Amino acid sequence: MQKAVKTAARKAGIDKRVTCYTLRHSFATTMLVNGINIRMLQKLMGHADVKTTELYTQVINKDISRLTSPLDGLDL
């Protein structure tokens, strides 16, 4: 798996070190940015303690004004 990730990174022109953990971290961060509940993410990531999952919140910079309500998607 790691070899495939490195090959893909090289083909994409990414010069930084990319690992399978990079993909896991990117997934978790993206889920948080998209508004997933931290407890659900904890379960998805297989973390026993939510504090481990909370580490991903340190790398995101959420702009509260950009958050949308679930009601915004309804055609009323």
Order of alpha helices (4+ residues) and beta strands (2+ residues): alpha-alpha-alpha-alpha
